[in-house]
Amino acid sequence: MTNLKKWDIIVIGGGLAGLCTALHLANNNCKVCLIEKTDYPHHKVCGEYVSNEVLPYLQSLGIDPFSIGAKKINKFEFTDKSGFPLNVNLPLGGFGLSRYAFDNLIYQTLKNKATIVFDTVEKIDFDKNQFTVSTQSKTVYKTDFVVGSFGKRSNIDSFLKRDFMKQTSSWLAVKSHYEYDLPEDTVALHNFNGGYCGLSKTETNAVNACYLTTFKSFKKYGDIKNFQKKELSKNPFLEKFFREATPIFKNPLTISQISFNKKMPVENHIFMVGDSAGLIHPLCGNGMAMAIKSAQIFSNIFLKAFQNNSFDRLKLEEAYTKKWQNEFGERLKTGRLIQRVLLNPYASKIGFSMARAVPSIVPKIIKKTHGTKSL
């Protein structure tokens, strides 16, 4: 079945980047079709901490995270593998909000402004300057422009034969919500052998615990319960947390084969936003803000051409790639460097020693992985 309506743009994937892109464009008279595989609301594996750098942009879209109870966060607690703590103030601050609530907030604002289809995209073809998007329900959509917001790893990435899919990735992430007495103004990052675990409160007062680890570290213990009890709990802060916290989810959510390899912001003429364009290490605590910021960057560039009715595909692709690299290139490079340091026992020890001696280093490093609070 072919959908006869032609869209100005189709956004594939309804995470934060896809939703914000669709809302931004729909607010400016674009005919937008968003295709997302799962109905809202739903939970996702995510750190659920967002830097305040994106607040002005969210407000311009009509989105107020605090209207649904987002927690204001201005403190950062950091521990090494032995549990030695380092506490600093966050330069910009941020907020804690579950993806269950955040994605749904944007969806509810968007649903009467754009066409939203719940289906799975299987193929994207580009021919004669036009895209054909085919879904699992055998529906075919036509458009001149496509935005890819597929997330960290998708079947569509395989179909498009993206380079990062050919490279092995040994990372997996685990996330769950817990009842626990954690200060709501604090986001914590606790290190353990082979990874790190983030803790922060969400709008329901539940604590989101999300950790990233290598499969090599995990497989020695066989399952999540053993891994948390025997490896994560070597850090006394995590030992106390998992001993005292009450799980809210029946089972933790997991995602594997997470790739931190470089990705291209534009591939096969598709504009990639969010994690589809590049994934920052969760230890930098800023993936959600980056996803939202990438939506803003793309939407501003696209709307300039849309409002002037002057589409030059090559110039649009070059402009977006350049702007994306200028905004995120150094952040991603810093994130990769920090991760290498933390996962190397010798380098990590030196790094923590320096941070203890000169605590002001930590906010400066945080600034390197965050943007500025502006529109």
Summary of the structure (lengths in Angstrom):
residues: 375
radius of gyration: 20.6
end to end distance: 41.3
largest distance: 65.5
contacts: 1277
relative contact order: 0.18
helix: 40%
strand: 29%
